[in-house]
Amino acid sequence: MSLRRGRFSTKRKRDAVLRLLKGRDLDLLARELGVNAPTLAGWREAFMQHGLSGLRSRAKDQRDSRIEDLERKLGQVTMDNELLNAKIDAMEAGDPLGRRRSKR
């Protein structure tokens, strides 16, 4: 395996961690990959705690929260539209929408 320096992708980190989990020596693998042993051990710990998501470099930011809010709002609007369409269909079919109590 050739030494490639620089930033490690999630896939390369996963492959390194899997090699460790299969019994490769931490120091030898760190030397082979060109990273220090504590870094490689940190990848292993992150993988063990969080699986693949623990190896991703990008942390959540405000855009992620905004996307979640917008997806939630879109879901609500979609449900409202479906309910309104069901009421329209019932009205067009002549079905009663339910009895209303008279005002006294």
Secondary structure, 3 states (H helix, E strand, C coil): CCCCCCCCCHHHHHHHHHHHHCCCCHHHHHHHHCCCHHHHHHHHHHHHHHHHHHHCCCCCCHHHHHHHHHHHHHHHHHHHHHHHHHHHHHHHCCCCCCCCCCCC
